[in-house]
């Protein structure tokens, strides 16, 4: 059975990193952007990382410029922005594409494992995203592609994808699922 441990990614300096380095840890893999309405989620992600890191939880940050060109700049400038503005300490990787023919193989795999999870329509940005995406593709909810920045994939200690959270999902919902995997 294929797991995330079958993949190698590039760190922000371009060095290969085997996902096997994260074996036996609970992971939250996130495609991020520094100029997005969801960018303040960096603060919530760092709080989760700080709270559960000693229990074997890690956030893996993959900047992506595919949605509204909201992750401009170099890998290093993105890293500096996140450290300075949100104090992030979790691992950050090289900017990737998450959709399309040039999508990073890890993100292709993640989408194959868990399709679109639906918006939390109580979130103020959910209706905007739904309107915008349905204009381009009325059936957008039916495909597995990543819809926007800050989509999150939860990985168990065996490297299996157990959940997908869209950017509108409340952090408390995500934290409850993380706790289940840690305890």
PyMOL commands that set and color helices and strands:
alter all, ss='L'
color gray80, all
select helices_A, chain A and resi 4-6+19-22+41-55+75-86+105-113+126-136+140-142+171-182
alter helices_A, ss='H'
color red, helices_A
select strands_A, chain A and resi 8-10+16-18+26-32+57-63+92-93+152-155+161-165
alter strands_A, ss='S'
color yellow, strands_A
deselect
rebuild
show_as cartoon
